[in-house]
Amino acid sequence: MRSITVLSGGVGGARFLTGLLQGIATGQLPGTTEQTQVTVVANTADDIWLHGLKVSPDLDTVMYTLGEGIDPERGWGRRAETWSVKEELAAYGVEPTWFGLGDRDLATHLVRTQMVEAGFPLSQVTAALCKRWLEPRFGDRLRLLPMTDDRVETHVAIADDAEPSGKRVIHFQEYWVRMRASVPAEQLVFVGLDQSRPAPGVTEALTGADLVIVPPSNPVVSVGTILGVPGIREALLERTGPVVGLSPIVGDHHVHGMAEQMLTSIGVEVSAAGVGRHYGARSRGGVLDGWLVDSADAAAVPVLEQAGIAAAAVPLMMTSPDATAAMARAAIELVS
């Protein structure tokens, strides 16, 4: 297997990639070699401008995790971080105070913003940042691509009796970081998504890869926004190789994040089978050939097979890189 492309959100996608890359390096994944090319197409609809800086949370989480610079306890931000700038901004009363940029992390956002304002597209900026984080470990065997160079942002409508409409629209980061998704999402608004285009290299990475993997990232605001970029879903339908995914729902609950809230907001059943059917079978206009569910959800296998998707039940908890590598192996075997 010469190449694998992964559609990734932040924490969950990054953890899966860690296991995938370990499995390749240690010879655990059938058909792969140490020269197998891995391309990551990352969600950028979580991006936000803060204090005049362009922040790309999912890109950075993948980059820091695979570059061994992530804070292992939080799962985001830099290791050995300090917060002097955040504290000083709060002392000045500068909002938002609910989203903290660490001092080390701040350097990444400064570099990104300077390059963007100088006219470089996000894909070129990301490649430049990855020269520090990914190239020393992986050379040219690992590429990180934003899903688009265009500005796309996810906003969430929540109930607010103080507004004439009865709703208030906030940025996704405020809904997640400040509010912890503690109130129902009345509606999701993906600003700029319909007018966006795949970033350079994305379409080729999807059509040309031997395998495309949909990891256990949020199916609505991570993978869903990637699939929402015009041309990406079409590229998956056109490819000849398989597309396989892994459920982020185990026993009718999300493992991490807020998949339950987001699925509910778009009327999708919160279950392993529900998410698989939401993605749909490629043979019927969807994006999946295979879908792994957790052993606890084995009853979903015949339901998925009836929907035209090859399915199997295996342990899906990413408790260690080895456990995650075993998940990747099972995904490959399902569609081989």
C-alpha positions as CSV (number, residue, x, y, z in Angstrom):
1,M,0.0,0.0,0.0
2,R,1.7,3.1,-1.2
3,S,-0.6,5.8,0.2
4,I,-3.3,6.4,2.8
5,T,-5.4,9.5,3.3
6,V,-7.1,10.3,6.6
7,L,-9.9,12.9,7.1
8,S,-9.2,14.3,10.5
9,G,-10.6,16.5,13.2
10,G,-8.6,17.5,16.3
11,V,-8.0,15.3,19.3
12,G,-9.7,12.1,18.2
13,G,-8.2,12.3,14.7
14,A,-4.7,13.0,16.1
15,R,-4.9,10.1,18.5
16,F,-5.9,7.8,15.7
17,L,-3.1,9.0,13.5
18,T,-0.6,8.3,16.2
19,G,-1.6,4.7,16.3
20,L,-1.8,4.4,12.5
21,L,1.7,5.8,12.1
22,Q,3.0,3.5,14.8
23,G,1.3,0.5,13.1
24,I,3.0,1.4,9.8
25,A,6.4,1.9,11.4
26,T,6.3,-1.4,13.3
27,G,4.9,-3.5,10.4
28,Q,1.6,-4.2,12.1
29,L,-0.6,-2.9,9.2
30,P,-1.1,-5.3,6.3
31,G,0.0,-4.0,2.9
32,T,2.0,-1.1,4.3
33,T,5.7,-0.4,4.5
34,E,7.8,2.2,6.1
35,Q,7.6,4.2,2.8
36,T,3.8,4.3,2.9
37,Q,2.7,7.9,2.3
38,V,0.1,9.3,4.8
39,T,-1.8,12.4,3.9
40,V,-4.0,14.1,6.5
41,V,-6.8,16.4,5.3
42,A,-7.8,18.3,8.4
43,N,-10.9,20.3,9.3
44,T,-10.5,24.1,9.3
45,A,-14.1,25.0,10.1
46,D,-13.2,25.3,13.8
47,D,-10.8,28.2,12.9
48,I,-11.2,31.5,14.7
49,W,-9.6,34.9,14.7
50,L,-8.7,36.0,18.3
51,H,-6.7,39.1,19.3
52,G,-6.0,39.7,15.7
53,L,-4.5,36.2,15.2
54,K,-5.7,33.3,13.0
55,V,-6.0,30.2,15.2
56,S,-6.5,26.8,13.5
57,P,-7.2,24.4,16.4
58,D,-7.5,21.1,14.5
59,L,-4.5,21.7,12.3
60,D,-2.4,22.6,15.3
61,T,-3.6,19.6,17.4
62,V,-2.6,17.2,14.6
63,M,0.7,19.0,14.1
64,Y,1.7,19.2,17.7
65,T,0.5,15.6,18.5
66,L,2.4,14.0,15.6
67,G,5.4,16.3,16.2
68,E,5.5,15.3,19.9
69,G,4.8,18.8,21.1
70,I,1.3,18.3,22.4
71,D,0.3,18.6,26.1
72,P,-0.4,14.9,26.8
73,E,-2.9,15.6,29.6
74,R,-5.1,18.2,27.9
75,G,-4.7,16.6,24.4
76,W,-4.4,20.1,22.9
77,G,-1.9,23.0,23.1
78,R,1.8,22.9,23.8
79,R,3.7,20.8,26.3
80,A,5.2,22.7,29.2
81,E,3.0,25.7,28.4
82,T,2.9,29.0,30.3
83,W,0.1,31.5,30.3
84,S,1.7,35.0,30.9
85,V,0.1,36.6,27.9
86,K,-3.4,35.2,28.7
87,E,-3.0,36.6,32.3
88,E,-1.9,40.0,31.1
89,L,-4.8,40.2,28.6
90,A,-7.2,39.3,31.4
91,A,-5.7,42.0,33.6
92,Y,-6.4,44.5,30.9
93,G,-10.0,43.2,30.7
94,V,-9.6,42.2,27.1
95,E,-12.1,39.6,25.9
96,P,-12.5,36.8,25.2
97,T,-11.1,35.4,28.4
98,W,-12.7,32.0,27.9
99,F,-10.2,31.0,25.1
100,G,-6.7,30.8,26.3
101,L,-3.7,31.1,24.0
102,G,-0.5,29.8,25.8
103,D,2.8,31.6,25.4
104,R,4.4,28.8,23.3
105,D,1.3,28.2,21.2
106,L,1.1,32.0,20.6
107,A,4.2,31.8,18.5
108,T,2.5,29.4,16.0
109,H,-0.4,31.8,15.6
110,L,1.9,34.8,15.1
111,V,3.8,33.0,12.4
112,R,0.5,31.8,10.7
113,T,-1.1,35.2,10.9
114,Q,2.0,37.0,9.5
115,M,2.1,34.6,6.5
116,V,-1.6,34.8,5.9
117,E,-1.5,38.6,5.9
118,A,1.5,38.6,3.6
119,G,-0.7,36.7,1.1
120,F,0.3,33.1,1.6
121,P,-2.6,30.6,1.4
122,L,-3.3,28.5,4.5
123,S,-2.0,25.3,2.7
124,Q,1.4,26.9,2.2
125,V,1.5,28.3,5.7
126,T,0.7,24.8,7.1
127,A,3.5,23.3,5.0
128,A,5.9,25.9,6.4
129,L,4.9,25.2,10.0
130,C,5.2,21.4,9.4
131,K,8.8,21.8,8.5
132,R,9.5,22.2,12.2
133,W,7.0,19.7,13.5
134,L,6.6,16.9,11.1
135,E,9.5,16.9,8.6
136,P,12.2,16.0,11.1
137,R,10.3,12.8,12.2
138,F,8.6,11.7,9.0
139,G,10.4,13.4,6.1
140,D,8.1,13.6,3.1
141,R,6.1,10.5,4.2
142,L,3.6,12.6,6.1
143,R,1.7,15.6,4.8
144,L,-0.8,17.7,6.6
145,L,-3.3,19.6,4.4
146,P,-6.1,22.0,5.4
147,M,-9.4,21.0,3.8
148,T,-9.5,24.4,2.1
149,D,-7.6,27.6,1.8
150,D,-10.9,29.6,2.1
151,R,-12.2,31.1,5.2
152,V,-14.9,28.7,6.7
153,E,-16.3,29.0,10.2
154,T,-18.8,27.0,12.2
155,H,-21.4,29.0,14.1
156,V,-24.1,27.6,16.5
157,A,-27.6,29.0,17.1
158,I,-28.7,28.6,20.7
159,A,-31.9,29.7,22.4
160,D,-31.8,33.2,23.9
161,D,-35.1,34.8,25.2
162,A,-33.3,38.2,25.3
163,E,-33.1,38.2,21.4
164,P,-36.1,39.2,19.3
165,S,-35.7,36.0,17.3
166,G,-35.4,33.9,20.4
167,K,-32.0,32.7,19.2
168,R,-28.4,33.9,19.4
169,V,-25.6,32.8,17.1
170,I,-22.2,32.2,18.5
171,H,-18.9,30.9,17.1
172,F,-18.5,27.2,17.6
173,Q,-15.4,27.7,19.8
174,E,-17.6,29.7,22.2
175,Y,-20.2,27.0,22.2
176,W,-17.6,24.3,22.9
177,V,-14.9,26.0,25.1
178,R,-17.0,28.6,27.1
179,M,-20.3,26.8,27.2
180,R,-19.0,23.2,27.1
181,A,-21.9,22.4,24.7
182,S,-24.1,22.5,27.8
183,V,-27.2,23.8,26.0
184,P,-28.9,22.4,22.9
185,A,-27.6,23.5,19.5
186,E,-30.7,24.8,17.7
187,Q,-29.0,25.0,14.4
188,L,-25.5,24.8,12.9
189,V,-24.3,27.5,10.4
190,F,-21.3,26.7,8.3
191,V,-20.2,30.2,7.1
192,G,-18.4,30.1,3.7
193,L,-18.5,26.3,3.3
194,D,-20.7,26.3,0.2
195,Q,-18.3,28.7,-1.6
196,S,-15.1,27.0,-0.5
197,R,-12.8,24.9,-2.7
198,P,-10.5,22.0,-1.7
199,A,-7.0,23.2,-0.9
200,P,-4.2,22.2,-3.3
201,G,-3.4,18.6,-3.1
202,V,-6.6,17.5,-1.3
203,T,-8.5,16.2,-4.3
204,E,-5.5,14.3,-5.6
205,A,-4.9,12.8,-2.1
206,L,-8.5,11.5,-2.1
207,T,-8.7,10.1,-5.6
208,G,-5.1,8.8,-5.7
209,A,-4.7,7.1,-2.3
210,D,-4.9,3.3,-2.0
211,L,-7.1,3.8,1.1
212,V,-9.1,6.6,2.6
213,I,-9.8,6.4,6.4
214,V,-12.5,8.3,8.3
215,P,-11.3,8.1,11.9
216,P,-13.4,8.5,15.0
217,S,-13.6,12.3,14.7
218,N,-16.8,14.3,15.2
219,P,-19.1,13.3,12.2
220,V,-20.8,16.7,12.0
221,V,-18.3,19.5,12.8
222,S,-15.1,17.7,11.9
223,V,-15.5,15.1,9.2
224,G,-18.9,16.6,8.2
225,T,-17.4,20.0,7.4
226,I,-14.6,18.3,5.4
227,L,-17.2,16.4,3.3
228,G,-19.1,19.7,3.0
229,V,-16.3,21.4,0.9
230,P,-17.6,21.2,-2.7
231,G,-15.7,18.6,-4.6
232,I,-14.5,16.5,-1.7
233,R,-17.5,14.2,-1.5
234,E,-17.4,13.9,-5.3
235,A,-13.8,12.9,-5.2
236,L,-14.6,10.1,-2.7
237,L,-17.3,8.8,-5.0
238,E,-15.0,8.8,-8.0
239,R,-12.1,7.0,-6.4
240,T,-11.5,3.3,-7.2
241,G,-10.0,2.3,-3.8
242,P,-12.0,1.8,-0.7
243,V,-13.1,4.2,2.0
244,V,-13.3,2.8,5.6
245,G,-14.4,4.5,8.8
246,L,-14.4,3.9,12.5
247,S,-17.3,4.9,14.8
248,P,-16.9,7.7,17.3
249,I,-20.0,6.3,19.1
250,V,-19.6,3.4,21.5
251,G,-22.6,2.0,23.3
252,D,-24.8,5.0,22.1
253,H,-22.4,7.6,23.6
254,H,-19.5,9.6,22.2
255,V,-16.1,8.7,23.5
256,H,-14.8,12.2,23.5
257,G,-16.1,15.7,22.6
258,M,-19.7,16.4,21.7
259,A,-20.7,14.1,18.9
260,E,-24.0,13.4,20.7
261,Q,-25.0,17.1,20.8
262,M,-24.0,17.7,17.2
263,L,-25.8,14.6,15.9
264,T,-28.9,15.5,17.7
265,S,-28.8,19.0,16.3
266,I,-29.1,17.6,12.7
267,G,-31.5,14.8,13.5
268,V,-29.1,11.8,13.3
269,E,-29.5,8.8,15.6
270,V,-26.8,8.8,18.2
271,S,-25.5,5.2,17.6
272,A,-22.7,3.5,15.7
273,A,-25.3,2.4,13.1
274,G,-26.8,5.8,13.0
275,V,-23.5,7.5,12.1
276,G,-22.6,4.8,9.6
277,R,-25.9,5.2,7.8
278,H,-25.5,9.0,8.0
279,Y,-22.2,8.7,6.1
280,G,-23.9,6.2,3.8
281,A,-22.6,3.5,1.4
282,R,-20.6,4.6,-1.6
283,S,-22.6,2.1,-3.7
284,R,-25.7,4.2,-2.8
285,G,-24.2,7.7,-3.1
286,G,-22.6,7.9,0.4
287,V,-18.9,7.8,1.3
288,L,-18.3,4.5,3.0
289,D,-17.3,1.0,1.8
290,G,-16.6,-0.2,5.4
291,W,-17.5,0.8,8.9
292,L,-16.0,-0.5,12.2
293,V,-18.1,-0.4,15.3
294,D,-17.1,-1.3,18.8
295,S,-17.6,-4.8,20.2
296,A,-20.3,-3.4,22.4
297,D,-22.3,-2.4,19.3
298,A,-22.0,-5.8,17.5
299,A,-25.8,-5.8,16.9
300,A,-25.3,-2.9,14.5
301,V,-23.3,-5.0,12.0
302,P,-26.3,-6.6,10.2
303,V,-28.0,-3.2,10.2
304,L,-25.1,-1.6,8.4
305,E,-24.7,-4.5,6.0
306,Q,-28.3,-4.1,5.0
307,A,-27.5,-0.5,4.3
308,G,-24.8,-1.6,1.9
309,I,-21.8,-1.0,4.1
310,A,-19.3,-3.8,5.1
311,A,-19.1,-3.9,8.9
312,A,-17.3,-5.6,11.8
313,A,-17.2,-5.2,15.5
314,V,-13.8,-4.8,17.3
315,P,-12.6,-2.9,20.4
316,L,-12.5,0.8,19.4
317,M,-11.2,2.5,22.6
318,M,-7.9,4.3,21.8
319,T,-6.3,3.5,25.2
320,S,-2.8,3.3,23.7
321,P,-1.0,3.6,20.4
322,D,-0.9,-0.2,20.2
323,A,-4.6,-0.4,20.7
324,T,-5.2,2.2,18.1
325,A,-2.8,0.5,15.7
326,A,-5.0,-2.6,16.1
327,M,-8.0,-0.6,15.2
328,A,-6.3,0.6,12.1
329,R,-5.3,-3.0,11.2
330,A,-8.9,-4.1,11.6
331,A,-10.1,-1.2,9.3
332,I,-7.7,-2.2,6.6
333,E,-8.6,-5.9,6.9
334,L,-12.3,-5.0,6.6
335,V,-12.0,-3.6,3.1
336,S,-9.0,-5.6,1.8
